[in-house]
Amino acid sequence: MKTVGIFYGSTSGTTKTAAEKIAKAFGKDAELHNIREATTSMIASYTNLIFGTSAWGIGDMQDDWEDFVDNLSEIDFTGKKIALFGLGDQEEYPESFVDGLGTLYCRLPEKDGVVGFWPTEGYKFYFSLAEKDGQFVGLPIDDHQQPELTDKRVKEWVAQLKKEFV
Ligand SMILES: Cc1cc2nc3c(=O)[nH]c(=O)nc-3n(C[C@H](O)[C@H](O)[C@H](O)COP(=O)(O)O)c2cc1C
């Protein structure tokens, strides 16, 4: 498997912590970056990519991802694999649970290479922009309501990605 580039945006630190756990699960195969300090050429240099954002209201990604997302259209995603994860709070925001994850997926200029889809079982919410065809477009992590499930979810998701990445 080629090196995995992980790019996260985090306001109060939970997405950063989740990104660190994901990087640790990949071991030496992953490199971690804050999207605030990222460039398009950094992203373009990876074949395997993970993007992570938290949710800040109806449809909003984390601020640094909001600032960066238009630059994705400058990158040629042909042949790349992209996995997404999103932080959120299903009890406080059940009508927009992990919407940032869904918006990031929508804003990807090329979706053919998206991997890492995840079942909706185990989460309680009314609506999420991240739900598509009965599954999530990436891994939702809820460190507010289900912190005890995060490590298990990360472990299983990374095992899935190791099969789906190239
Ligand atoms: C003002 C505000 C709005 C939020 N809106 C949502 C939301 O619509 N959906 C959701 O799932 N979580 C929402 N959250 C929860 C955050 O996504 C959650 O706290 C996340 O862990 C923050 O991650 P970060 O500190 O890494 O940016 C919101 C939190 C705040 C404070």
The ligand as an SDF file (V2000), in Angstrom:
LIG
                    3D

 31 33  0  0  0  0  0  0  0  0999 V2000
  -21.8560   25.9110   17.2840 C   0  0  0  0  0  0  0  0  0  0  0  0
  -21.7000   24.4530   17.0130 C   0  0  0  0  0  0  0  0  0  0  0  0
  -22.3990   23.8780   15.9570 C   0  0  0  0  0  0  0  0  0  0  0  0
  -22.2950   22.5090   15.7090 C   0  0  0  0  0  0  0  0  0  0  0  0
  -23.0390   21.9560   14.6990 N   0  0  0  0  0  0  0  0  0  0  0  0
  -22.9980   20.5980   14.5220 C   0  0  0  0  0  0  0  0  0  0  0  0
  -23.8370   19.9920   13.5460 C   0  0  0  0  0  0  0  0  0  0  0  0
  -24.6190   20.6450   12.8340 O   0  0  0  0  0  0  0  0  0  0  0  0
  -23.7700   18.6510   13.4000 N   0  0  0  0  0  0  0  0  0  0  0  0
  -22.9560   17.8590   14.1860 C   0  0  0  0  0  0  0  0  0  0  0  0
  -22.9610   16.6510   14.0250 O   0  0  0  0  0  0  0  0  0  0  0  0
  -22.1450   18.4200   15.1230 N   0  0  0  0  0  0  0  0  0  0  0  0
  -22.1550   19.7680   15.3050 C   0  0  0  0  0  0  0  0  0  0  0  0
  -21.3620   20.3400   16.2540 N   0  0  0  0  0  0  0  0  0  0  0  0
  -20.4530   19.4720   17.0400 C   0  0  0  0  0  0  0  0  0  0  0  0
  -19.0220   19.5350   16.5280 C   0  0  0  0  0  0  0  0  0  0  0  0
  -18.9110   19.0720   15.2040 O   0  0  0  0  0  0  0  0  0  0  0  0
  -18.1890   18.6910   17.4680 C   0  0  0  0  0  0  0  0  0  0  0  0
  -18.0810   19.3700   18.6990 O   0  0  0  0  0  0  0  0  0  0  0  0
  -16.8090   18.3410   16.9530 C   0  0  0  0  0  0  0  0  0  0  0  0
  -16.2500   17.3740   17.8010 O   0  0  0  0  0  0  0  0  0  0  0  0
  -15.8780   19.5460   16.8640 C   0  0  0  0  0  0  0  0  0  0  0  0
  -14.6640   19.1060   16.3150 O   0  0  0  0  0  0  0  0  0  0  0  0
  -13.3720   20.0370   16.1910 P   0  0  0  0  0  0  0  0  0  0  0  0
  -13.1510   20.6820   17.5140 O   0  0  0  0  0  0  0  0  0  0  0  0
  -12.2560   19.1070   15.8570 O   0  0  0  0  0  0  0  0  0  0  0  0
  -13.6050   21.0510   15.1160 O   0  0  0  0  0  0  0  0  0  0  0  0
  -21.4450   21.7060   16.5100 C   0  0  0  0  0  0  0  0  0  0  0  0
  -20.7460   22.2820   17.5720 C   0  0  0  0  0  0  0  0  0  0  0  0
  -20.8680   23.6390   17.8320 C   0  0  0  0  0  0  0  0  0  0  0  0
  -20.1240   24.2210   19.0070 C   0  0  0  0  0  0  0  0  0  0  0  0
  1  2  1  0
  2  3  1  0
  2 30  2  0
  3  4  2  0
  4  5  1  0
  4 28  1  0
  5  6  2  0
  6  7  1  0
  6 13  1  0
  7  8  2  0
  7  9  1  0
  9 10  1  0
 10 11  2  0
 10 12  1  0
 12 13  2  0
 13 14  1  0
 14 15  1  0
 14 28  1  0
 15 16  1  0
 16 17  1  0
 16 18  1  0
 18 19  1  0
 18 20  1  0
 20 21  1  0
 20 22  1  0
 22 23  1  0
 23 24  1  0
 24 25  2  0
 24 26  1  0
 24 27  1  0
 28 29  2  0
 29 30  1  0
 30 31  1  0
M  END
$$$$
